[in-house]
Amino acid sequence: MLAGILLAAMPPGTAAQRAKLPKPRILERGTQFERDAVTGEMNLRTAETRAIPEPIGIAPAIRTSVALVQAGCTVIAPDGTQVRGLTRESFRLLEDGVPQEIASFDAAETPASIALILDASPSISRQLGQMREVAHSLSSALDAQDEVAVLAFSDQTHLLLPFSRDRALLGAALASPELARVADSTQSLIYQAVYLTARELFPGRTGRKAIVLLTDGQDSGLGLTWDPASMQTHPGAANALTFDDVARELASSGVELYVISTENRPRAMTDAWLAEHQHAPLITAEARRLAMPHYTLYLAEMVRQAGGGLYFMRELGGLADVYHRIALRLGAEYTLGYYPAAGIARAGWRTLDVELLPDAGAPAGAKVEHRAAYYVPASR
């Protein structure tokens, strides 16, 4: 039934484009998770060295190990629109409360790297029939130089399209029959898909980096419960992936996470409630009393730690409209780069704060949205 739904949704005349798609690859095949006994951080061990496909149609990305921290931010006017046209002098940036010199500034001029991850598990398979409209919506909203990758997962994570500027290939990947094959599983390893995407696709990329995840949030891999300790441990084994591993990977790579939930928004999870809890973990007894599903809270918690946004598809119209909104937001994002005054010898979390200066040129009452922290890894 699912295969019929997906094939019926495919745009006509795309057989030639689908033929040009690279062969899908399973990201975790031959991969073993291994936790460093000293640092507690997760490493990957592969059975063989596997080169990541270079972006299609462009020069290879420049690899660099320079300790430049990039902080993306969006300035929102009181009417909800994104404020454009600001400059480096409009902002003040702080790490752990200490002002930092802004070494680089990008007003959405550097091409963005955006990975679309589709949950192909049976619980949300019907939403995948809207992918034709999504491809058109993204093509109209993204800059021509922005690069998009497409992945789908259930029990495994499949790379359907490596980073590419070719919008015809984007449409072909989103209408690929491979989605039906990916969906042939009862499992949904959501956070493993996010982790592997951040770890394998984004190294060496600069500028705006984002994962856009379509899911219902009901992960079957990490063993998450109402106990906050379940973010740090796994009931299976010490070398199993945890929620904290995923958050650290996103935060150290500077990859923002935009989640599109196919579930209803919990009544108490208003934008105001999320803003009030921006600097504290969301998995609490209070949230449980407010009848928020813990699997939705964990999505919100990951966004809180990594930066990005949480959207609920059913309150915003069609799926294509949600993707369009996210693309427009990324197109208005500022990226501030700095070299930490304290250096990066000390591993762990560092808080970030981005402020608008009084003479920034933004409308009165404008606010800055940005990730609250980043992570300095010890084992890389």
N, C-alpha and C positions, 0 to 999 in steps of 0.2 A: 504493500500500500504506500509506504513512504517513498519508494523509488518512483512510483507513478506520480505522486504529488510533486516531487522535485523535477522530474522530466517534463511535466506539464508546465512548470513555471519557467522553463528555459526560454530565453528569447530566441525567435527564429533567426536563421541565417548565421548562427555562431559556430557551426561545425568547424569551419576553417580556423577560427580563433582557438577553439578548444584543442584542435590538433597541434597548435603551436605551444600549448602549455607544457612546461617541463614535467617530467614524471614525478608524481607525488612522492614524498619521502616521509617516513615515520621518524619523528625527532628522537624518540627515546629508544629506538631499536639499538641494542648493543651498549646501552648506557647503564651504569650502576651509580647509585648515590653512595657517597662515602663521607662521613662526618669527621672533621679534623678533631682529634682527641684533645688538642691543646686549646684551640680557639673556639671550638664548638660550631664552626661554620661548615656548611655543606660544600663538598666538591663533587665534580663529576668525573667518573672514570669510564672511558669508552673502550670497547673491545678492539677498535681499530681507529686510526686517525681519519676523521671524516671532514673534508673541507666544506664550509658553508657556501652554497652557490652565490656567486657575485650578483649584484643587482642587474636586472635585464636591461640592456641598451645603454648603460652608462659606465663610466670608468670605475674601477674598484674603489671602495671607501678607504680613506687614509687611516691607518691604525696608529694610535698614539697612546702613550702611558702618562702624559703630562697630567699633573694633579689639578686640573681646572674643574671646579665645581660649577655646574650649570643649574640655575634656579629659574624655572619657568613660572610666569605669573600672568594673570588676566585682570584687567581693570574693568570693573562693572559700574556703570552709571546708575543712578537711582531708578531710572526707568527700565533697567535690566539689560540694556544694550552694552556691547563691548566698546571700550574707549580706545581709539587708535590715535596715532600721531604723537605719542609721548616720546621722550628722549632719555638718554642715560641720566641726565641731570634731574629727571623727574622722580628718581627713586633713591631710597636709602635701604641698604641691605645689611643684615646682622646675622652673625653666627654665634650661637650661645650667648646672645645679648651683646656681642662685641661688634661694632661697625666694621665693615669690610670694604676694601677698595674694589669698585666694579671694574674689572679688567677688560671685559668684552660686553657688547650689547647688540642684540639682534631683535628687530621689530618685525618678526615673521618674514624675513627676507631669505634666510637660509632654508632650503627645502626641508620639509618635515618628513620623518620616517614613521609611518603608521601601520601597525599590524592589526588586521581584523581577525579576531578569534571567534569562531562560531561553535556554540555548543550543539552538537548533532545528536545528543541523547534523545530517546523517544519522547521524553516529557515535553520538549519544546520543538519537536521536528516540524510541526505545521508552520511555525514562524519562518522556516527557511524558504517557504514558497514566495516570500516577498523580496528575495535577493535581487531579482531583476530590477525592481524599482530602486533598491539600495545602490546598485552599480551606477544607475543614471544619476541619482541624487549626489553621490560622492563625486562623480565626474564633473558635475556642474559647480560644486562647492569648493573643490580642492584646486590649488594652484597647479599648473601644468608640470612644474618641477617637483612636486611632492611625490614621494615614493610610497607605494602601498604593497603590503604582503597579505596573503590570505591563508589562514589555518583553520582546521576543523578538528574537533576531538569528541570522543566518547571515552572509551577505555585507553585509547592511544591518541597522540597528537600528530596530525597529518599536515605537512606543509604543502599546500596546493599551489601557491605562487610565491616565490621569493620576491624581495623588494623590486618593484618595477614602476616605471612611469607610463607604461602602455595601458591605457584605459580599456582597450578592447580585450586585453588579456585579463584585466580585473573583472570585467563582465563575464568572461568565459569561466574564470575560476569560481565566481559566485554562483554560476549555473552548472557547475561541473557534476556529472554523474557520480564522481567520487564521494560526494556528500552522502549519497545513499549507502555507500559501502562503509563510510565512517560511522554512520548511525546504527549499524548492525551490532549493537551492544547494549546491555542494560546498565552499564556503569557510566559515570560522569566524573572524570578526574579533572575538575575545573582548575584547581590551583597548580597542579602539575603542568598543565598546558601553559598557564601564564608564566611559570618559572622557566620552563624550557624555551619558550619564545623569547623572554628577556635575555636568557643566558646565551642562546645560540644565534639569534638574529641581530642583536643590537650592538655588540662590541665594536668599537671604533667609529660609531656614528656620532655626529655632533648635531647641535641645533635641537629643534623640537622633536621629541621622541614620545610616542604614545602607543599604547595597546587599547583597542576598543573591543570589549568583551561582551558578547551576547549570550546570556545564560539565565536560568532560573535560580541559580545559587545553590542548588542542592548537590553538594559535592559528596562523592562516595569514596574519597581517597584518604583524607587527612584525619578522620575520626574526630572532628570538631564537635564540642558539646557546650553546654552553658558554663562549664568550668573554664575560666580564662587560661588555666595551665595547659589546656589542650592545644593552645597555639604554639607552645614550646616543646611539646613532646608528642610522640605518636605511640598508640597502644601496641603497634606491631613490633617495631625494632628501633634501635638507636640510630641506625643509618637511614631510616625512612624520612621522607621529606615532611617538613612541618610548615605551618602557616608563617611562623617567624622567618623561616628560610626564604619564602617567597617575598615577604615584605622587604627583607634586607637586600635581595637581589634587585628588586625594582628601585629601591632607594639609592643603592650604590651605583646603579647604571643611569639614573636620572630619567627613567621611563615612567611616564604618567599612566594612570589606569582610568579609563572611562568605561563604566559598566552600564549596560542596558539590561535591566531586569525585566523578564517577562511576567513577573509576579505583580500583584497589586501592591501599591505603597502602603506600608503599615500606617494606620491612622495617626499614631503619635510621632512618626518619623518625618516631621516637617523639615523644611529647609532651615527654619529658625532653630529647631532642636539640634540638627546636625551642626550648625554654626556654633551653638552654645557648647557643644561637646568636642570641638575641633582639637583641643589639646589634652584630651583624656580618652582612655580606652572606652569603647562602646559596649563591650560585653560585660554588663553589670546586672545586679539584682534589680535595679530600677528599670532597666530596659525590659527585663523579663516580666516585671509587674505590669508594664505597659503593653504586654501581649505582642511584642515584636518577634517575629520568627528569627531564631538565632542564625539561620543560614543567610538571611538578608542582612542582618547586623554584621556578619563577617565580611560580606561584600563592602558594606559601608566602612568597616574598619580598615580594610585593605586600601580603599580610596583615601581614607584619612591619613594613613601612613605614607602612601606613595604620591599623593596628589592626583588631581584629575576631577572626576565627577561621577555622580550616580544618577541615572535616569530610569524612570519607570515608563515603559513603552505604552501601557494602557491609558496613561493620563496625558499623553502627548500626541495622540493620533497614530498615524502609520509608522512602521519601522523606518521607512525611508526618511521621514521627517526628523526622526531622532538622530540618525546618522548625519543628516544635513546640519542640524544644530551643532553637533560635536565638531564637524569640519569647520564651520564658521568660527567656533570658539578657538580652535587651534590656529586658524588664520589670523586671529587678533591677539595671539599670545606674544609676550615679550620674554626673551631669554637673557638673563643676567649671569655673566660668568665671573668668577673670582678665584683667586688663589688663597686658601685659608691662611690667615695670619698665624694661626697656631700650628700650621703644617698638617700632615696626615700620618705622623708617626703613631698617634694614639688612635687605635681602632675603636669602633663603636658608633653610636648615634650622636649626631650634632643637630641642634635645633636651628631652624631657619626662620627669618622674619623679613618680609619685604614691605616697606612703607612708602606711601606717597608723600613727597615733600610739599610744604604749604604752597609753593609757587609752581607746582608740577604742571599746571595747565589742564588738569582734569576737572570735570564738573564738580560742584560742591556736593558732598555726600557720597562721592565715588568710593568704592572699596576695592582692595586688592585680594584676589584669591590665589593661593600658592601652596605648595607642599610645605608641611610643617617641619620637616626634618630630612636629613640624608644620612647615609650610612657609609662609614669608612671600613672596608673589609681588611682583615688581618692576614688572610691566607692567599692574597693574589698580588 
